Amino acid sequence: LVRMQFLQILSRKLGSLEMLFQIPLFQKQFPYTCLSTSACVYSKKKKGNSYEQVDQEKYKNLVHSVTSYKTSAQTPETILEEDNLLYGPPVKHSPPIKARTKTPKNWVPLINPSKRILPVSSDSNTPMKIGLQRMKMPSVTRILQQTLSPQQVFYLERWKQKMIEELGKEGFEEYTKNLFLQGERFHSALESIFLAEERTARDQGEDDVVAGYLSSVEHVLEDISEVKALESGVHHETLQYLGLVDCVAKYRGQLCVIDWKTSEKPKPFLQNTYDNPLQVAAYIGAINHDANYDFQVRCGLIVVAYKNGSPAHPHFMDPDLCSQYWNKWLLRLEEYMDKN
């Protein structure tokens, strides 16, 4: 009421009102100063809490934990409790169990302890060549083919289907036939070289493919001496299997069963030769238990030759390695016997 009376008195004297609000000191700094006798109060409507619409009773603990803390209420202990609730208690780490090496049931030693080594005869320089006797025994090749692992069968079948798609069925048959014939000619050429005791024989008129294989193995032939057997049949008298050995000779002074292989792709490592080491070990065991042979072998050699003449890859198998593959061969032999 007092304020209203004061304003009424001032309104009667306009000059006094004008003088009252003229402030020379600040007029230059604020030339647009104006006076307002009323104030506008802005009020914001309080925003509703969305958690009020939640079923408070049902989610009482959750709502309380969310609305009661500005920062996370979780602690390492509560996180562990939640993990145990969701995933169960942690499983304690235990060291891996080493797979036990499977051993053959009917184990026979690779070296024959009862075999008599006869003295060297006068005609020992002539390599042995015993015909393969057609007895009721499975061959090493047959045993290995019928005991392939599912993975080996898969990759072999996939390769076959791919080749059939590229060459056609008849073309693939012709391709495999040519591979077999090339291998036979290569082995025949090697046999002629060993029998003639020559290392650079080229007078047999072989085709370019065989010449390429011979050129590929030329550096390996320099390390081979004292050939004892060529394309000779062997059979294991105790385990009852047979096979045809390519060559038995010394490689860098070590008597070996030598297996000559041809390949279109490089095979620089022993594992690239798949089951060939098992085949060599099987032949070593057969020779050592075959009465036709008056010597025993402890080492093996796989030579992979290439028809383009690139240097062959020789893979030497020492006695320890031969023993390892001998055990694997015995397991494959048992698997074959169980199937048949």
Secondary structure as GFF3:
##gff-version 3
##sequence-region A 1 340
A	DSSP	alpha_helix	2	12	.	.	.	ID=ss1
A	DSSP	alpha_helix	14	21	.	.	.	ID=ss2
A	DSSP	alpha_helix	24	27	.	.	.	ID=ss3
A	DSSP	three_ten_helix	50	53	.	.	.	ID=ss4
A	DSSP	alpha_helix	60	67	.	.	.	ID=ss5
A	DSSP	alpha_helix	76	87	.	.	.	ID=ss6
A	DSSP	alpha_helix	140	145	.	.	.	ID=ss7
A	DSSP	alpha_helix	150	196	.	.	.	ID=ss8
A	DSSP	alpha_helix	208	216	.	.	.	ID=ss9
A	DSSP	alpha_helix	218	221	.	.	.	ID=ss10
A	DSSP	beta_strand	224	236	.	.	.	ID=ss11
A	DSSP	beta_strand	241	251	.	.	.	ID=ss12
A	DSSP	beta_strand	254	263	.	.	.	ID=ss13
A	DSSP	three_ten_helix	270	273	.	.	.	ID=ss14
A	DSSP	alpha_helix	276	288	.	.	.	ID=ss15
A	DSSP	beta_strand	299	306	.	.	.	ID=ss16
A	DSSP	beta_strand	313	317	.	.	.	ID=ss17
A	DSSP	alpha_helix	319	339	.	.	.	ID=ss18
###
